[in-house]
């Protein structure tokens, strides 16, 4: 069956189709004028001096791009085009290809007068007479250099006038801060902050926190990982302070003298951990001489983040260097007063021992084979039979004795 449409019906259907296309292609990101259905993807608003990539919908063939207003067409490739925008205002991006075309309207918006970053040349703390450089980075180029002054209840110290950081295109300005007496947080007010006209010309007076003035001396102590060591032992030296610290000079150091240095004074450089209040360094004991290894923290190499030297600092540590292997003894026998009660009596509580049946084929080779077994003096009940016991000692310095075997230990019925 054929249906014939009248002229009025055709007009209505054609109008509805055009309305449907227009609604489907409406974009809440900005105006996107449709020719023969060529959609351009990209932002509806941009910042001055920004470069953005726009993409045309798949159309086939070659795409031709044009821009108008405060914009410059850059590199084009396939369906993409780079566009660089100029001053505050409006621009359009248009594309044509294979009989299709489209245009997108873009708003170039102004930038607020605001600080995007505050940075310090060294640390965020200074003491009385100490100096540091603070750098303010702004969200957009400024029209002129702002004025800066300390503000708030605590204003101990001073700050110089701002100067532009070379090559920053009027986005970064720096000043020298000098600490004063007392302790507290310094704040500044920047007046006359005016964004350049190309970026919208916004103005504001802004406040920012800068350095902390700190005139309190740090305190802390030196600790050594072990009080006993032998040749080859890696010792760790740890300095722990009540606040973050830094090296005063090339490095924070611990000076070593005495046994374990092969008669040559050793300087151990410390490095900061993730916690700036904790610094560590390592040294491996050398030589075969024995005696005391003396460790002294060089307090002159320690200051806190503000530059204050410590006044209360435990700087001394010592380690007993022992390279002589122990010679342990041990007895193992049935207690005559109690049947089947075995008594183990070693020469030291550091003696390790391994109780086995006489016919056991296991032979320990190192101290690791004694882990989880016996240690020091002990009493236990054993089943009747014949046993043997291996024993050895590892002293506090890490020296190991030979492994000794006692056999034919009889536990009666």
N, C-alpha and C positions, 0 to 999 in steps of 0.2 A: 504494500500500500504506500503510495507517495503522498507526502504532506507538502503543500505549497504554502510558503510564508508570505504574508502581505508586506507592503512597504513599511508600514508603521511598526510591525513586529520586528523586522530586521533592524530598524533604527534603535528600538529599545534594547534588543540583545547586544548590538554593537556597543551601545553606551555602557551597559552592564559589564561587558568584558573589559572595556577600558578602565572602568572604575575598579574592578577587581585587580587589574595589573598595577594600578596606582597605589592601592591599599597594600598589596603584597610587597611592593618595593619601597614603601615608606620606612625610613630608618630613624630611630630615636637618637642616633648618634649625630645627626646633622642632615641638612638637606641634600638629597641625592637625586638630581633630576634625571629622569629616564628618557632616552630616545627610543630606540627599538630594543629595549630591555638589556642594557649593558650596565651592570652594577659595579660601582667602585668602592672597594673596602678600605677603610682607614678611619682615623679619628676625626671627630667633628670640631675639636678645638686643640690648639697647640700653643707652645710657649715661643716667644721670639728666639730666633737663631737656632731653633731645633731642626733636625733633619728627620723626616718620616718617610717610610715606604708605603706606597699605596698599591693595591692590587685590583686589576680588572677581572670581572667574572669571565670564566672560560668562554671565549668567543670564536676561537679559531682564527688563523691568519695572523697578520701583523697588527699590533696595537700602536696607534699614534697618540702621544700625550702632549697636552698644552696646559700652561698655568697662567693665571692672571692675578693681579693684586700684589700683595706683599709676599711673593714667593718666587723661587728660582728652580727651574727644572734641572735635576742632576742626571745621574746614570739611569738608563732604562734597560730592562732585560726581560724578554718574554712578556709576561702579564704584569710585571712590577715596574714601578718608577719611584726614584728617590726625589723628594722635594724638600728644599731648604727654605724656611720661612724667615722673613725679616722682622720689621717692627710691628708693634701692636696695630691691629686693623683686621681686614678680611682678605681672603684669597679664594680662588676657585681652582680645582683640578679637573681637567676634562680628558676623556679618552674616546677614541673612535677606532673601529676596525670591523672588517667584513660587513659593512652596511649598518653596524650598530654604533651607538654613541651614548655617553653619559657624562654628567657633570656633578661634582661634589663641592659644596660650599664649606669653607673652613674659617673658623674664628681664631685669630691670633690674639690670645689673651695676655693681659698684663701680669706681672709677678709681684707678689707682696714684698714689702720692705721688712725682711726678717733675717736673723742670723741662722745659718745652716750648720755651722760648726765652730767650736772654740778649741784651740790646740796650744800646747806649751812646748817650748824648745827642749826642756829637760824634764822637769817633774812638776806636779801640781802643788808643790809646797816650797816656800822660801822662808828664811829666817831673817832676823834683824840685819839689815845691810846686804842681804842676799838679793841677787837679781835674776830675772828670767824674762824670756820674750813670750808674749801671748799673741796669737794670731786669730783674727776673726774672719770667718768666711761667710759671705752674704749670698743669698739665693739668686741675685742678679747683679749685673754691673751697677755701680752707683754713679750719680752725677757729680759728686764731690766728696771730699774726705770728711767724715763725721768728726764730732768732738767727743772725747772720752774723759770721764772723771770717776773717781771712787765715790761710792754712795753707800748708804745704810748706816747702822750703828757702829760698825767696826771699820775704820778707815786708816789703820796704822800702816804707813808706808806711802808710796807715791806711784804714779803711772805717767809715762811720757805721752806726748801727742802721737796720734796715729799717723803712720806713713804707709803708702801703698806698697804691697809686695810686688817687686819687679816681675813683669810678665803676666800678672794676674788679671789684666783687663778690668781693673777697678772692682774686682770681686773679693780681694783679700787685703787686709790691713793689719799691721802689727804695731805693738808698743812694748816698751821695756817697763817691767814692774819691779819695784824695789820694796823689800819687806821692812817693817818697822818693829817696834816693841809690842809685847803682848802676844796673844794667840787668838786666832779667829779666821773666819771666811771673808775674803775680799769680794766685793761686788762692784760692778761698774754700770754707769748709764751712758749710752751712746746717743747723743742728740744730733738732730739734723741728718738722720739717715734718709737719703733721697735716691730712689731708683732712677736710672737714666730714662729719658723720655721714650726711647725705643722700646723699653720694657714696661712702660705704663706710667712711670713717674710717681709711683706710690711713695709716701713719706711716713716716717714714724720715729719716735724716741724709744730706744730699746734698752733693756737691762739684761745683764749676764753675770753669772758667777765665774770668777777666775781663780786665782791662787788661794791657798790656805796659808796663813802666817803661823809658823810653828817655831817656838823658841824653847821647847822642852827637850832636854837631852835624852837619848834612848838608853836602855839598859838591857843586859842579856848575859849569856854565858856560852862558853865553849864546851862541847861534849865530844868524847871519843867513843867509837863503836865498841871497843873492847879494851879491857884493862890488862889483858895478857895476849901475846902474839908471838909467832915464830917467823923465821925467814919465809917469805912468800905470802904472808897474810896481808890482805888488803884492808887497811884501816880507813874508816870514814870519819872525817872531822866535821862537826855540825855546829854552826853558830846560830843561836836562836835569840832574836831580839823581841822587844815588846811592840815594835812597829816596823813598817817597811824600811829597808835600808839600802844603801848603795856603796860601791867601792869609792874610797877617797884616793884617787890616783888610778894607776893602771889596773889594780886588782886588790881584792880583800885577801889577806894572806895569813897562813899559820906557819910559824917557823919551827922546824924540827931539829933537835940536836941529840947526841948520845947514841946509845946502842940502836942498831937497825938502820943506820944511815951510812955505814962504811966510812965513818969518821969525817963525812962531808955534810955540813949544814944544809938542810933541805928547806926550800920555800914552796909551800903548797898553796896554789891559787884556788880560791873558793868561787863558786858560781851560785847564782840565785836559783832557788826552786820556783815552783809556781806561786808560792807564797814569798813575797819579797822580804819578809821578816826572817826567813830561814835560808841560810847559805851552807853549802856543803862542798867538800873536796876529798879526794882519796889519795892514799899513798901506800905502796906495797913495800913491806919491810924487806930490807936487803942485808946480805952479809950473814956471818955465822957468829958474830960477837953477841954477848949477852949482857943484860943490865937494864937500865931505865932509858926509855925513849921519852924525851921531854918535848911537849908541844906547847907553844905560846902563840896566842892570837895577837897579831900586830894591831893594837887598838887604833893606831894612827891611820890605818887603812879603812876604817869604818866610820861612816856618817849616816844619819837618817836622810830621808828624802828632802828635807829642808836644809841639810848641810850641817846639822848639829852633831858634834862629836860626843861619843858616850862618856859618861862620868862614872857609871857603876857597871863594870863589865868584868865577869870572871873569865880571865884569859888563859889560865893554866890548865894543862892536862898531862897525864903521864901514862905510859904503857910499859909493863914488864915484858922485856924481850927474853924469851927462853927457847933455846934450840936443842936442849938435851931431852932425849926420849926417856920416859919413866921406866922403871924396872919394878913391876908389881909382883906381889906374892899373893897366894890364896890357898886356903885349906878347905877341904870339903869332906865331911865325915858324918856318920850316923851318930846322933846324940846318945851317949851310953845310958842316959837316964830315961829316955823315951824311945820305944821301939818305932822304927821306920821314920823318925824325925831327922831330916838332914839339915846340918848347919853349915852355911857358907860364911867364911871369915876372910875377907880380902884386906890387903894393906891400905886400901883407900876406897872411899865411897865412889870414886870415879872408875873403879875397875868394872869392866863388862864381862859377863860370863854366859856360857851356853851349856846347859845340862842335857846330856844325850845318853841313850842306852849304849852299852859297850859295843854292840854290833852295828851301830849306825855308821853308814858310809859317808855321811856329810862331813866335810872339812871346811871350816870358815877360812876365808882368805883376806878379809878386811873388816874394818869396824862396822861397815854396813850390814854384814852378816849377823851382827849382834843386836841389831835394832829390834826392839820389842821383846828382847829376852831379859836375862837377869842383870842387875847392877847393884853394886855395894853389898853390904851384909844382908843375909836373909836366912830364914828357916822355913822349911816346907816338908810335907809328908810325901814320901815316895813309895811306890810299890816295891815289893821285894825283888832283888835282882842286882846285876852288876852294871855300873854306869861309868861314864867318863865326863870330864868337864873341860871345855876350852875357856881361856880367859885372856884378857888384854886390857890395856889402859890407854885412854886418850886424855892428856892433861889439858889444863885450861888454855895453854898456848897453842894447842892443836897438834902437839907431838904424840906419835903413836908408838907404843911398845911392840915388841914381838908378840905373836900369839903363842901361848903356852898351853900344853895338854897335860892333864892329870888323868890317869887311867886306874882301872881296877878299884873303883869305889863300890863297896859292897853294902847293900841294904838288906839286912837279915829278915827272915820270916817273922 
